[in-house]
Amino acid sequence: MPILVAVNGIVQTHPPKPAGPRYAPSHLAEARDESDRHPPVSDDQVASAAQRAYHQQAHQESRSRSAVVARDLMTSPVITLSSDSTLNDAWTVMKRKRFRHIPVTSLDGTLVGMVSERDLLGHAPELIVGLPSPQGERLKLAEIMITRVISATIATDIREIARIMLDERIHAVPILDGNRHPIGIVSSRDILRGVANHGPLELWT
């Protein structure tokens, strides 16, 4: 039966260490004799070896560091639609790209809203079965979009984005630049993909 180690609620299998050889007194004596043949190590040598080990460990950790900010997990570039696009336009993009959320922008590219698959179907339910939708052709995204949009920057901690998603019951957060132009989007699917691909989960430590 494996030994399980739980770290921050994440359970991992801890591989058992192989049993080492049991030394008889004669073996211990031989080991002491062998060590006596080597000259003592100076303090400078110890310090140098410790410094090399520290830099090597830091290099390994930097290469294996998991995603911690939006930049690491976001989908970019992000597809947006202008606020004068129709519901049918948004539905076509969602089905072709397999998206469930689309940021809506003004004519100058500034984020002004978000629409989801649920928003579209709430106004034009016939879209789900592929029927023509006069309502979807008539309505503009400006008329149905959510205008209270929670956004983040590329440096926002992924844990903060995940908490916001849970608290607000949303499934996507647009990532903006300094001019409030969408440059990416983090969805719940992106976070799940990050959890799957960035183990062990330093993401949550």
Secondary structure, DSSP 8 states (H G I E B T S, - for coil): --EEEEETTEEEEE----------HHHHHHHHHHHHTS----HHHHHHHHHHHHHHHHHHHHHH----BHHHH-BSS---EETT-BHHHHHHHHHHHT-SEEEEE-TTS-EEEEEEHHHHHHH-GGGGGT---HHHHH-BHHHH-B-----B-TTSBHHHHHHHHHHHT-SEEEEE-TTS-EEEEEEHHHHHHHHHHS-S-GGG-
